[in-house]
Amino acid sequence: MRYQFLIDGGMSDRVNAAFPDMQVAPTTGGCTSLHGPVADYLAMRSIMARLDSLGLTIAELRRLPD
């Protein structure tokens, strides 16, 4: 499965490095798109925990078509 996390604000290179399997792209409206494969529920929780530990806010989460 593939998911997109819309992160409020921008992400530094250091933060981008914390998600090597994900693609990062700026979006209109001041958010950053973090998207890519998420293997299962445990992987989803791991990504969300990393985002939280980095102090980032998830503005939106959506499942992408495969």
C-alpha positions in Angstrom: 0.0 0.0 0.0 1.1 3.6 -0.6 0.2 6.5 1.6 0.6 10.3 1.5 1.3 12.3 4.7 0.7 16.0 4.3 3.0 17.7 6.8 2.3 21.2 8.0 5.2 23.4 6.9 8.5 22.4 5.3 11.0 19.7 6.1 14.8 20.0 6.4 17.3 17.7 4.8 18.0 16.1 8.2 14.3 15.3 8.6 14.1 14.1 5.0 16.9 11.6 5.8 14.7 10.1 8.5 12.4 8.7 5.8 14.7 7.1 3.2 12.0 5.0 1.6 9.6 8.0 1.1 9.5 10.8 -1.5 9.3 14.4 -0.3 7.8 17.2 -2.3 6.5 20.7 -1.4 2.8 21.4 -2.1 0.8 24.5 -2.5 -0.6 25.9 0.7 2.6 25.6 2.7 2.5 21.8 3.3 5.1 19.1 2.4 4.0 15.8 0.9 5.7 12.7 2.2 4.6 9.7 0.2 5.6 6.2 -0.6 5.0 2.5 0.3 3.8 1.5 3.8 4.1 -2.2 4.4 1.6 -2.6 7.2 0.0 -1.1 10.3 3.3 -1.4 12.3 5.2 0.5 9.5 2.4 3.2 9.6 2.8 3.6 13.3 6.6 3.8 13.0 6.3 6.6 10.4 3.8 8.5 12.6 6.0 8.1 15.7 9.1 9.5 13.8 7.0 12.4 12.6 5.9 13.1 16.2 9.4 12.8 17.6 10.6 15.3 15.1 7.9 17.7 16.1 6.1 17.6 12.8 2.3 18.0 12.4 0.3 15.7 10.1 -2.2 17.9 8.4 -3.7 15.1 6.3 -3.2 11.4 5.7 -4.5 9.5 2.7 -4.1 6.1 1.0 -3.0 6.4 -2.6 -4.0 4.0 -5.4 -1.5 1.2 -6.0 
